Amino acid sequence: MSTADFDTWQTRANAVRPLHQAFIDGRFVDAEDCQTFATINPANGRKLADVAACQPADVDRAVQAARRAFESGVWSQQHPRERKRVLLRLAALIELHRDELALLETLDMGKPISDALAYDLPETAKCFAWYAEAIDKQYDEIAPTGPEALATITREPIGVVAAVVPWNYPLMMASWKIAPALAAGNSVLLKPAEQSPLSALRLAELAAEAGVPQGVFNVLPGLGPVTGQALGLHMDVDCLAFTGSTATGKRFMAYSSQSNLKRVWLECGGKSPHIVFDDCPDLDKAAQAAAVGIFSNQGEVCIAGSRLYVQNGIYDRFMDKVAQYAQGMRPGDPLDPATTMGAIVDETQMRRVLGYIESGLSEGAQLRTGGQRARTATGGYYVEPTIFDCPRQAMRIVNEEIFGPVLAAQRFSTEDEAVALANDSPYGLGAGLWTAQLGRAHRISRRLRAGLVWVNCYFDGDITVPFGGVKQSGFGRDKSLHALDKYSDFKTTWINLL
Ligand code: NAD
């Protein structure tokens, strides 16, 4: 863990000269007509860089490069042990440049530097290392046919894979897609979010240094409706892996149907329920988990436990504790290693969050703590950790994804009511429950419509287990060996033995 203090991080931040061109076919290049967009530091509202805004022609050049590399076999036909060697080297380079990459994440999207160092970067490196280690241990299959035939089922890379990712964990979200896609032998195009393009460009440089061949990994910064759309509509992209909002996920389904039926994998939004029964074995631990579950990363977490359901008998006592933890998480300068809550990613998102706080108040929710913009004099975009007691489910702050530090809490009395409230959502990403009864834990877990369920914990996870949702939270899973299936085709070869 870095021991650098606030002053040191500020000095390093002032010295940052970020890469700002697109990375296409092994080279950093300007976008067509030198078009750019500004990326802003949300901690102070100042511009960090003008970054290449890739146009459809740039996307086309990158897809052609990726296809050429794929067809050449330089990566796709490479021995799995060689792909492993290169990806392990990339993981090691990410470790080596952890401070620099963490700083780029913090400057670009406002998360606390201590979180970027302790979580984002180690998880990103681990993801590359894990898929590198997995890929030379995968066996193909022989089907149980009769003696007259031999049928093999072999995995093949799909071809050209595009990854379109959000800004909340820029490198980590990207790695969940790039690492298995590259390990499986595909050529990859990464489009980072326009709010957070800087770390992806440095990753491109490190990938080249690690030995990823020219054209196999390309990074295309740009605006969603231009660069993202061009990738979605491209006739020669075979697969598009997306993480972001449900609204944009739906667009990618449409792009696919309007173009070449590329397969689409969607990790979309969430409004995850966190249920606390009155037999909760440790109220303090649960209260802390409830606060961290919504306020960490400024609430900009797809699996944020943004709906809290607490059983009647313990409601007031429990909510007091959650509020206490919340008040301990005041927004601070993201470069200060003591900060636990940083800046909201941009002004638009901050205004959106503040708008939801307004709507909570006007719809009759009771403000328990927070509710205000913070640190306004910095020029940055900060919002206090905010908790509402909600009288009913039919409120916007209970039903809509806010993607900010706003918790909507409600009471319930019975198990059935808790499950009904929890499942009453178009989303189905995460869900948490706290109980001392093993039977109840299993019972509720089975009834919750969510891709991930936590019992007596929240947010816990590992690269070994699948991550993803049901309903309008999307389909397909990141992480675990299952993710490799998303980036592989299965070929059947039937050999007549007679
Ligand atoms: P977003 O949908 O606005 O953007 C995500 C990506 O899509 C960005 O790269 C963006 O440039 C691109 N994009 C935007 N509009 C586009 C368009 N019209 N055509 C093509 N591409 C377009 O989402 P966001 O604001 O960056 O991220 C927040 C959302 O991401 C939240 O809804 C959150 O829940 C979700 N998210 C989900 C997961 C998960 O694993 N399920 C993880 C992190 C974030």
Boltz pocket constraint, residues with backbone or C-beta under 6 A from the ligand:
constraints:
  - pocket:
      binder: B
      contacts: [[A, 164], [A, 165], [A, 166], [A, 167], [A, 168], [A, 173], [A, 191], [A, 192], [A, 193], [A, 194], [A, 222], [A, 223], [A, 224], [A, 225], [A, 226], [A, 227], [A, 228], [A, 229], [A, 232], [A, 243], [A, 244], [A, 245], [A, 246], [A, 247], [A, 248], [A, 249], [A, 251], [A, 267], [A, 268], [A, 269], [A, 270], [A, 301], [A, 302], [A, 303], [A, 401], [A, 403], [A, 429], [A, 468], [A, 469], [A, 473], [A, 474]]
      max_distance: 6.0
